[in-house]
Amino acid sequence: MAHPKKGIENLLRAVQILTGHKVSLAICGTGDEKYTATLHELVASLEIDEVVAFYGEVTGDDKRKAFLN
């Protein structure tokens, strides 16, 4: 999940813009701990922690279900 080249911080800013609409974001996977911490801090500073969830590594059937939602 957490690698700067994926641009997750841009996605988080887009979620903030959509605040007030029916939107939620599930972020699955693992990665660099420092970057992951930065993403958590960004979610808090953008005040979108109620619509963004971090799930860590997701495998097997749970991974398939995550893509369907």
PDB file with one MODEL, atoms N, CA, C and O in Angstrom:
MODEL        1
ATOM      1  N   MET A   1       0.820  -1.186   0.000  1.00  0.00           N
ATOM      2  CA  MET A   1       0.000   0.000   0.000  1.00  0.00           C
ATOM      3  C   MET A   1       0.854   1.235   0.000  1.00  0.00           C
ATOM      4  O   MET A   1       0.895   1.977  -0.982  1.00  0.00           O
ATOM      5  N   ALA A   2       1.520   1.452   1.077  1.00  0.00           N
ATOM      6  CA  ALA A   2       2.084   2.770   1.320  1.00  0.00           C
ATOM      7  C   ALA A   2       3.422   2.976   0.616  1.00  0.00           C
ATOM      8  O   ALA A   2       4.476   2.585   1.116  1.00  0.00           O
ATOM      9  N   HIS A   3       3.351   3.576  -0.511  1.00  0.00           N
ATOM     10  CA  HIS A   3       4.539   3.981  -1.254  1.00  0.00           C
ATOM     11  C   HIS A   3       4.207   5.301  -1.937  1.00  0.00           C
ATOM     12  O   HIS A   3       3.182   5.402  -2.611  1.00  0.00           O
ATOM     13  N   PRO A   4       5.058   6.316  -1.776  1.00  0.00           N
ATOM     14  CA  PRO A   4       4.749   7.645  -2.324  1.00  0.00           C
ATOM     15  C   PRO A   4       4.407   7.662  -3.806  1.00  0.00           C
ATOM     16  O   PRO A   4       3.637   8.518  -4.243  1.00  0.00           O
ATOM     17  N   LYS A   5       4.953   6.750  -4.586  1.00  0.00           N
ATOM     18  CA  LYS A   5       4.684   6.789  -6.020  1.00  0.00           C
ATOM     19  C   LYS A   5       3.226   6.453  -6.355  1.00  0.00           C
ATOM     20  O   LYS A   5       2.772   6.710  -7.469  1.00  0.00           O
ATOM     21  N   LYS A   6       2.499   5.884  -5.402  1.00  0.00           N
ATOM     22  CA  LYS A   6       1.086   5.569  -5.643  1.00  0.00           C
ATOM     23  C   LYS A   6       0.186   6.789  -5.504  1.00  0.00           C
ATOM     24  O   LYS A   6      -0.959   6.763  -5.955  1.00  0.00           O
ATOM     25  N   GLY A   7       0.679   7.850  -4.892  1.00  0.00           N
ATOM     26  CA  GLY A   7      -0.084   9.092  -4.801  1.00  0.00           C
ATOM     27  C   GLY A   7      -1.294   9.033  -3.895  1.00  0.00           C
ATOM     28  O   GLY A   7      -2.292   9.711  -4.143  1.00  0.00           O
ATOM     29  N   ILE A   8      -1.218   8.234  -2.854  1.00  0.00           N
ATOM     30  CA  ILE A   8      -2.360   8.103  -1.948  1.00  0.00           C
ATOM     31  C   ILE A   8      -2.719   9.444  -1.314  1.00  0.00           C
ATOM     32  O   ILE A   8      -3.890   9.708  -1.040  1.00  0.00           O
ATOM     33  N   GLU A   9      -1.732  10.279  -1.084  1.00  0.00           N
ATOM     34  CA  GLU A   9      -2.020  11.590  -0.488  1.00  0.00           C
ATOM     35  C   GLU A   9      -2.916  12.420  -1.404  1.00  0.00           C
ATOM     36  O   GLU A   9      -3.728  13.206  -0.917  1.00  0.00           O
ATOM     37  N   ASN A  10      -2.783  12.262  -2.712  1.00  0.00           N
ATOM     38  CA  ASN A  10      -3.668  12.960  -3.660  1.00  0.00           C
ATOM     39  C   ASN A  10      -5.095  12.435  -3.555  1.00  0.00           C
ATOM     40  O   ASN A  10      -6.055  13.203  -3.621  1.00  0.00           O
ATOM     41  N   LEU A  11      -5.224  11.143  -3.395  1.00  0.00           N
ATOM     42  CA  LEU A  11      -6.541  10.529  -3.221  1.00  0.00           C
ATOM     43  C   LEU A  11      -7.196  11.031  -1.939  1.00  0.00           C
ATOM     44  O   LEU A  11      -8.399  11.292  -1.917  1.00  0.00           O
ATOM     45  N   LEU A  12      -6.417  11.166  -0.882  1.00  0.00           N
ATOM     46  CA  LEU A  12      -6.967  11.667   0.382  1.00  0.00           C
ATOM     47  C   LEU A  12      -7.458  13.100   0.244  1.00  0.00           C
ATOM     48  O   LEU A  12      -8.492  13.461   0.804  1.00  0.00           O
ATOM     49  N   ARG A  13      -6.730  13.905  -0.491  1.00  0.00           N
ATOM     50  CA  ARG A  13      -7.181  15.294  -0.711  1.00  0.00           C
ATOM     51  C   ARG A  13      -8.476  15.325  -1.537  1.00  0.00           C
ATOM     52  O   ARG A  13      -9.336  16.180  -1.326  1.00  0.00           O
ATOM     53  N   ALA A  14      -8.598  14.398  -2.462  1.00  0.00           N
ATOM     54  CA  ALA A  14      -9.831  14.307  -3.261  1.00  0.00           C
ATOM     55  C   ALA A  14     -11.006  13.901  -2.378  1.00  0.00           C
ATOM     56  O   ALA A  14     -12.115  14.409  -2.541  1.00  0.00           O
ATOM     57  N   VAL A  15     -10.765  12.998  -1.454  1.00  0.00           N
ATOM     58  CA  VAL A  15     -11.821  12.591  -0.518  1.00  0.00           C
ATOM     59  C   VAL A  15     -12.285  13.796   0.300  1.00  0.00           C
ATOM     60  O   VAL A  15     -13.480  13.952   0.548  1.00  0.00           O
ATOM     61  N   GLN A  16     -11.356  14.638   0.714  1.00  0.00           N
ATOM     62  CA  GLN A  16     -11.723  15.834   1.473  1.00  0.00           C
ATOM     63  C   GLN A  16     -12.627  16.742   0.642  1.00  0.00           C
ATOM     64  O   GLN A  16     -13.602  17.291   1.157  1.00  0.00           O
ATOM     65  N   ILE A  17     -12.307  16.898  -0.633  1.00  0.00           N
ATOM     66  CA  ILE A  17     -13.118  17.738  -1.519  1.00  0.00           C
ATOM     67  C   ILE A  17     -14.540  17.195  -1.611  1.00  0.00           C
ATOM     68  O   ILE A  17     -15.496  17.957  -1.756  1.00  0.00           O
ATOM     69  N   LEU A  18     -14.673  15.875  -1.524  1.00  0.00           N
ATOM     70  CA  LEU A  18     -15.983  15.235  -1.653  1.00  0.00           C
ATOM     71  C   LEU A  18     -16.738  15.142  -0.336  1.00  0.00           C
ATOM     72  O   LEU A  18     -17.811  14.541  -0.275  1.00  0.00           O
ATOM     73  N   THR A  19     -16.185  15.731   0.714  1.00  0.00           N
ATOM     74  CA  THR A  19     -16.862  15.713   2.008  1.00  0.00           C
ATOM     75  C   THR A  19     -18.270  16.288   1.836  1.00  0.00           C
ATOM     76  O   THR A  19     -18.460  17.317   1.187  1.00  0.00           O
ATOM     77  N   GLY A  20     -19.231  15.618   2.416  1.00  0.00           N
ATOM     78  CA  GLY A  20     -20.624  16.030   2.262  1.00  0.00           C
ATOM     79  C   GLY A  20     -21.357  15.130   1.282  1.00  0.00           C
ATOM     80  O   GLY A  20     -22.587  15.100   1.257  1.00  0.00           O
ATOM     81  N   HIS A  21     -20.603  14.400   0.477  1.00  0.00           N
ATOM     82  CA  HIS A  21     -21.190  13.403  -0.420  1.00  0.00           C
ATOM     83  C   HIS A  21     -21.022  12.036   0.233  1.00  0.00           C
ATOM     84  O   HIS A  21     -20.238  11.880   1.169  1.00  0.00           O
ATOM     85  N   LYS A  22     -21.739  11.075  -0.252  1.00  0.00           N
ATOM     86  CA  LYS A  22     -21.628   9.728   0.294  1.00  0.00           C
ATOM     87  C   LYS A  22     -20.347   9.089  -0.257  1.00  0.00           C
ATOM     88  O   LYS A  22     -20.344   8.506  -1.341  1.00  0.00           O
ATOM     89  N   VAL A  23     -19.268   9.211   0.510  1.00  0.00           N
ATOM     90  CA  VAL A  23     -17.979   8.694   0.073  1.00  0.00           C
ATOM     91  C   VAL A  23     -17.253   8.086   1.267  1.00  0.00           C
ATOM     92  O   VAL A  23     -17.325   8.589   2.388  1.00  0.00           O
ATOM     93  N   SER A  24     -16.554   6.993   0.994  1.00  0.00           N
ATOM     94  CA  SER A  24     -15.679   6.393   1.991  1.00  0.00           C
ATOM     95  C   SER A  24     -14.495   5.783   1.256  1.00  0.00           C
ATOM     96  O   SER A  24     -14.582   5.470   0.069  1.00  0.00           O
ATOM     97  N   LEU A  25     -13.403   5.621   1.965  1.00  0.00           N
ATOM     98  CA  LEU A  25     -12.190   5.093   1.355  1.00  0.00           C
ATOM     99  C   LEU A  25     -11.576   4.062   2.280  1.00  0.00           C
ATOM    100  O   LEU A  25     -11.330   4.338   3.454  1.00  0.00           O
ATOM    101  N   ALA A  26     -11.330   2.874   1.749  1.00  0.00           N
ATOM    102  CA  ALA A  26     -10.636   1.810   2.464  1.00  0.00           C
ATOM    103  C   ALA A  26      -9.251   1.669   1.847  1.00  0.00           C
ATOM    104  O   ALA A  26      -9.120   1.428   0.647  1.00  0.00           O
ATOM    105  N   ILE A  27      -8.228   1.818   2.666  1.00  0.00           N
ATOM    106  CA  ILE A  27      -6.854   1.682   2.201  1.00  0.00           C
ATOM    107  C   ILE A  27      -6.313   0.375   2.761  1.00  0.00           C
ATOM    108  O   ILE A  27      -6.202   0.201   3.975  1.00  0.00           O
ATOM    109  N   CYS A  28      -5.978  -0.537   1.860  1.00  0.00           N
ATOM    110  CA  CYS A  28      -5.506  -1.861   2.258  1.00  0.00           C
ATOM    111  C   CYS A  28      -4.056  -2.049   1.831  1.00  0.00           C
ATOM    112  O   CYS A  28      -3.637  -1.569   0.778  1.00  0.00           O
ATOM    113  N   GLY A  29      -3.309  -2.744   2.655  1.00  0.00           N
ATOM    114  CA  GLY A  29      -1.929  -3.074   2.326  1.00  0.00           C
ATOM    115  C   GLY A  29      -0.968  -2.535   3.365  1.00  0.00           C
ATOM    116  O   GLY A  29      -1.356  -1.818   4.287  1.00  0.00           O
ATOM    117  N   THR A  30       0.290  -2.895   3.196  1.00  0.00           N
ATOM    118  CA  THR A  30       1.330  -2.450   4.102  1.00  0.00           C
ATOM    119  C   THR A  30       2.416  -1.754   3.299  1.00  0.00           C
ATOM    120  O   THR A  30       2.412  -1.803   2.069  1.00  0.00           O
ATOM    121  N   GLY A  31       3.321  -1.123   3.975  1.00  0.00           N
ATOM    122  CA  GLY A  31       4.398  -0.434   3.288  1.00  0.00           C
ATOM    123  C   GLY A  31       5.311   0.255   4.274  1.00  0.00           C
ATOM    124  O   GLY A  31       5.346  -0.095   5.454  1.00  0.00           O
ATOM    125  N   ASP A  32       6.038   1.217   3.798  1.00  0.00           N
ATOM    126  CA  ASP A  32       6.979   1.970   4.613  1.00  0.00           C
ATOM    127  C   ASP A  32       6.262   2.602   5.808  1.00  0.00           C
ATOM    128  O   ASP A  32       5.293   3.341   5.639  1.00  0.00           O
ATOM    129  N   GLU A  33       6.741   2.309   6.995  1.00  0.00           N
ATOM    130  CA  GLU A  33       6.067   2.786   8.211  1.00  0.00           C
ATOM    131  C   GLU A  33       6.050   4.306   8.313  1.00  0.00           C
ATOM    132  O   GLU A  33       5.068   4.881   8.781  1.00  0.00           O
ATOM    133  N   LYS A  34       7.114   4.959   7.887  1.00  0.00           N
ATOM    134  CA  LYS A  34       7.172   6.424   7.963  1.00  0.00           C
ATOM    135  C   LYS A  34       6.131   7.046   7.031  1.00  0.00           C
ATOM    136  O   LYS A  34       5.437   7.988   7.413  1.00  0.00           O
ATOM    137  N   TYR A  35       6.025   6.520   5.815  1.00  0.00           N
ATOM    138  CA  TYR A  35       5.038   7.047   4.864  1.00  0.00           C
ATOM    139  C   TYR A  35       3.616   6.746   5.350  1.00  0.00           C
ATOM    140  O   TYR A  35       2.724   7.587   5.235  1.00  0.00           O
ATOM    141  N   THR A  36       3.416   5.563   5.883  1.00  0.00           N
ATOM    142  CA  THR A  36       2.094   5.209   6.410  1.00  0.00           C
ATOM    143  C   THR A  36       1.703   6.157   7.536  1.00  0.00           C
ATOM    144  O   THR A  36       0.556   6.599   7.605  1.00  0.00           O
ATOM    145  N   ALA A  37       2.645   6.472   8.418  1.00  0.00           N
ATOM    146  CA  ALA A  37       2.374   7.426   9.503  1.00  0.00           C
ATOM    147  C   ALA A  37       2.022   8.794   8.934  1.00  0.00           C
ATOM    148  O   ALA A  37       1.137   9.476   9.450  1.00  0.00           O
ATOM    149  N   THR A  38       2.714   9.193   7.873  1.00  0.00           N
ATOM    150  CA  THR A  38       2.417  10.472   7.220  1.00  0.00           C
ATOM    151  C   THR A  38       0.996  10.479   6.675  1.00  0.00           C
ATOM    152  O   THR A  38       0.302  11.492   6.762  1.00  0.00           O
ATOM    153  N   LEU A  39       0.561   9.362   6.117  1.00  0.00           N
ATOM    154  CA  LEU A  39      -0.814   9.268   5.593  1.00  0.00           C
ATOM    155  C   LEU A  39      -1.833   9.382   6.722  1.00  0.00           C
ATOM    156  O   LEU A  39      -2.849  10.062   6.575  1.00  0.00           O
ATOM    157  N   HIS A  40      -1.570   8.727   7.839  1.00  0.00           N
ATOM    158  CA  HIS A  40      -2.474   8.824   8.993  1.00  0.00           C
ATOM    159  C   HIS A  40      -2.552  10.271   9.492  1.00  0.00           C
ATOM    160  O   HIS A  40      -3.630  10.757   9.834  1.00  0.00           O
ATOM    161  N   GLU A  41      -1.416  10.948   9.531  1.00  0.00           N
ATOM    162  CA  GLU A  41      -1.389  12.348   9.949  1.00  0.00           C
ATOM    163  C   GLU A  41      -2.168  13.236   8.981  1.00  0.00           C
ATOM    164  O   GLU A  41      -2.867  14.158   9.401  1.00  0.00           O
ATOM    165  N   LEU A  42      -2.046  12.954   7.683  1.00  0.00           N
ATOM    166  CA  LEU A  42      -2.765  13.728   6.676  1.00  0.00           C
ATOM    167  C   LEU A  42      -4.274  13.536   6.825  1.00  0.00           C
ATOM    168  O   LEU A  42      -5.043  14.492   6.731  1.00  0.00           O
ATOM    169  N   VAL A  43      -4.685  12.299   7.054  1.00  0.00           N
ATOM    170  CA  VAL A  43      -6.114  12.021   7.260  1.00  0.00           C
ATOM    171  C   VAL A  43      -6.635  12.836   8.448  1.00  0.00           C
ATOM    172  O   VAL A  43      -7.716  13.420   8.377  1.00  0.00           O
ATOM    173  N   ALA A  44      -5.875  12.871   9.522  1.00  0.00           N
ATOM    174  CA  ALA A  44      -6.291  13.637  10.699  1.00  0.00           C
ATOM    175  C   ALA A  44      -6.334  15.131  10.391  1.00  0.00           C
ATOM    176  O   ALA A  44      -7.282  15.817  10.773  1.00  0.00           O
ATOM    177  N   SER A  45      -5.321  15.632   9.706  1.00  0.00           N
ATOM    178  CA  SER A  45      -5.275  17.080   9.434  1.00  0.00           C
ATOM    179  C   SER A  45      -6.357  17.508   8.450  1.00  0.00           C
ATOM    180  O   SER A  45      -6.832  18.643   8.508  1.00  0.00           O
ATOM    181  N   LEU A  46      -6.749  16.615   7.552  1.00  0.00           N
ATOM    182  CA  LEU A  46      -7.826  16.921   6.604  1.00  0.00           C
ATOM    183  C   LEU A  46      -9.210  16.693   7.213  1.00  0.00           C
ATOM    184  O   LEU A  46     -10.234  16.999   6.602  1.00  0.00           O
ATOM    185  N   GLU A  47      -9.216  16.149   8.427  1.00  0.00           N
ATOM    186  CA  GLU A  47     -10.459  15.858   9.156  1.00  0.00           C
ATOM    187  C   GLU A  47     -11.374  14.933   8.370  1.00  0.00           C
ATOM    188  O   GLU A  47     -12.578  15.168   8.259  1.00  0.00           O
ATOM    189  N   ILE A  48     -10.777  13.874   7.826  1.00  0.00           N
ATOM    190  CA  ILE A  48     -11.553  12.892   7.067  1.00  0.00           C
ATOM    191  C   ILE A  48     -11.447  11.507   7.709  1.00  0.00           C
ATOM    192  O   ILE A  48     -11.719  10.496   7.061  1.00  0.00           O
ATOM    193  N   ASP A  49     -11.052  11.464   8.976  1.00  0.00           N
ATOM    194  CA  ASP A  49     -10.851  10.186   9.652  1.00  0.00           C
ATOM    195  C   ASP A  49     -12.136   9.384   9.822  1.00  0.00           C
ATOM    196  O   ASP A  49     -12.080   8.183  10.087  1.00  0.00           O
ATOM    197  N   GLU A  50     -13.284  10.021   9.676  1.00  0.00           N
ATOM    198  CA  GLU A  50     -14.551   9.280   9.776  1.00  0.00           C
ATOM    199  C   GLU A  50     -14.902   8.550   8.485  1.00  0.00           C
ATOM    200  O   GLU A  50     -15.760   7.667   8.491  1.00  0.00           O
ATOM    201  N   VAL A  51     -14.252   8.905   7.382  1.00  0.00           N
ATOM    202  CA  VAL A  51     -14.590   8.264   6.101  1.00  0.00           C
ATOM    203  C   VAL A  51     -13.419   7.499   5.499  1.00  0.00           C
ATOM    204  O   VAL A  51     -13.569   6.881   4.445  1.00  0.00           O
ATOM    205  N   VAL A  52     -12.261   7.527   6.144  1.00  0.00           N
ATOM    206  CA  VAL A  52     -11.086   6.805   5.652  1.00  0.00           C
ATOM    207  C   VAL A  52     -10.696   5.747   6.678  1.00  0.00           C
ATOM    208  O   VAL A  52     -10.577   6.035   7.869  1.00  0.00           O
ATOM    209  N   ALA A  53     -10.498   4.522   6.203  1.00  0.00           N
ATOM    210  CA  ALA A  53     -10.091   3.428   7.083  1.00  0.00           C
ATOM    211  C   ALA A  53      -8.840   2.755   6.528  1.00  0.00           C
ATOM    212  O   ALA A  53      -8.735   2.520   5.324  1.00  0.00           O
ATOM    213  N   PHE A  54      -7.909   2.451   7.398  1.00  0.00           N
ATOM    214  CA  PHE A  54      -6.697   1.722   7.042  1.00  0.00           C
ATOM    215  C   PHE A  54      -6.847   0.288   7.548  1.00  0.00           C
ATOM    216  O   PHE A  54      -7.113   0.070   8.730  1.00  0.00           O
ATOM    217  N   TYR A  55      -6.677  -0.689   6.657  1.00  0.00           N
ATOM    218  CA  TYR A  55      -6.888  -2.090   7.032  1.00  0.00           C
ATOM    219  C   TYR A  55      -5.627  -2.934   7.067  1.00  0.00           C
ATOM    220  O   TYR A  55      -5.684  -4.090   7.487  1.00  0.00           O
ATOM    221  N   GLY A  56      -4.501  -2.402   6.642  1.00  0.00           N
ATOM    222  CA  GLY A  56      -3.295  -3.224   6.623  1.00  0.00           C
ATOM    223  C   GLY A  56      -3.380  -4.268   5.519  1.00  0.00           C
ATOM    224  O   GLY A  56      -4.100  -4.091   4.536  1.00  0.00           O
ATOM    225  N   GLU A  57      -2.643  -5.351   5.690  1.00  0.00           N
ATOM    226  CA  GLU A  57      -2.603  -6.393   4.657  1.00  0.00           C
ATOM    227  C   GLU A  57      -3.924  -7.152   4.599  1.00  0.00           C
ATOM    228  O   GLU A  57      -4.461  -7.564   5.628  1.00  0.00           O
ATOM    229  N   VAL A  58      -4.436  -7.330   3.401  1.00  0.00           N
ATOM    230  CA  VAL A  58      -5.671  -8.068   3.165  1.00  0.00           C
ATOM    231  C   VAL A  58      -5.362  -9.122   2.103  1.00  0.00           C
ATOM    232  O   VAL A  58      -4.812  -8.808   1.048  1.00  0.00           O
ATOM    233  N   THR A  59      -5.716 -10.362   2.387  1.00  0.00           N
ATOM    234  CA  THR A  59      -5.391 -11.449   1.462  1.00  0.00           C
ATOM    235  C   THR A  59      -6.605 -12.336   1.215  1.00  0.00           C
ATOM    236  O   THR A  59      -7.628 -12.236   1.892  1.00  0.00           O
ATOM    237  N   GLY A  60      -6.455 -13.197   0.234  1.00  0.00           N
ATOM    238  CA  GLY A  60      -7.456 -14.219  -0.044  1.00  0.00           C
ATOM    239  C   GLY A  60      -8.828 -13.656  -0.358  1.00  0.00           C
ATOM    240  O   GLY A  60      -8.973 -12.675  -1.088  1.00  0.00           O
ATOM    241  N   ASP A  61      -9.835 -14.307   0.217  1.00  0.00           N
ATOM    242  CA  ASP A  61     -11.227 -13.916  -0.044  1.00  0.00           C
ATOM    243  C   ASP A  61     -11.521 -12.503   0.463  1.00  0.00           C
ATOM    244  O   ASP A  61     -12.327 -11.786  -0.131  1.00  0.00           O
ATOM    245  N   ASP A  62     -10.884 -12.108   1.538  1.00  0.00           N
ATOM    246  CA  ASP A  62     -11.082 -10.754   2.063  1.00  0.00           C
ATOM    247  C   ASP A  62     -10.601  -9.709   1.055  1.00  0.00           C
ATOM    248  O   ASP A  62     -11.199  -8.641   0.932  1.00  0.00           O
ATOM    249  N   LYS A  63      -9.525 -10.018   0.339  1.00  0.00           N
ATOM    250  CA  LYS A  63      -9.010  -9.097  -0.680  1.00  0.00           C
ATOM    251  C   LYS A  63     -10.013  -8.965  -1.829  1.00  0.00           C
ATOM    252  O   LYS A  63     -10.277  -7.864  -2.312  1.00  0.00           O
ATOM    253  N   ARG A  64     -10.552 -10.075  -2.250  1.00  0.00           N
ATOM    254  CA  ARG A  64     -11.559 -10.059  -3.322  1.00  0.00           C
ATOM    255  C   ARG A  64     -12.776  -9.235  -2.894  1.00  0.00           C
ATOM    256  O   ARG A  64     -13.290  -8.434  -3.674  1.00  0.00           O
ATOM    257  N   LYS A  65     -13.227  -9.428  -1.677  1.00  0.00           N
ATOM    258  CA  LYS A  65     -14.370  -8.672  -1.171  1.00  0.00           C
ATOM    259  C   LYS A  65     -14.078  -7.178  -1.090  1.00  0.00           C
ATOM    260  O   LYS A  65     -14.951  -6.354  -1.363  1.00  0.00           O
ATOM    261  N   ALA A  66     -12.847  -6.832  -0.713  1.00  0.00           N
ATOM    262  CA  ALA A  66     -12.468  -5.424  -0.616  1.00  0.00           C
ATOM    263  C   ALA A  66     -12.571  -4.752  -1.978  1.00  0.00           C
ATOM    264  O   ALA A  66     -13.005  -3.603  -2.063  1.00  0.00           O
ATOM    265  N   PHE A  67     -12.181  -5.447  -3.047  1.00  0.00           N
ATOM    266  CA  PHE A  67     -12.272  -4.867  -4.383  1.00  0.00           C
ATOM    267  C   PHE A  67     -13.717  -4.739  -4.851  1.00  0.00           C
ATOM    268  O   PHE A  67     -14.032  -3.854  -5.647  1.00  0.00           O
ATOM    269  N   LEU A  68     -14.586  -5.598  -4.373  1.00  0.00           N
ATOM    270  CA  LEU A  68     -15.996  -5.523  -4.766  1.00  0.00           C
ATOM    271  C   LEU A  68     -16.717  -4.363  -4.107  1.00  0.00           C
ATOM    272  O   LEU A  68     -17.696  -3.848  -4.646  1.00  0.00           O
ATOM    273  N   ASN A  69     -16.240  -3.955  -2.953  1.00  0.00           N
ATOM    274  CA  ASN A  69     -16.881  -2.853  -2.244  1.00  0.00           C
ATOM    275  C   ASN A  69     -16.261  -1.576  -2.727  1.00  0.00           C
ATOM    276  O   ASN A  69     -16.637  -0.496  -2.273  1.00  0.00           O
TER     277      ASN A  69
ENDMDL
END
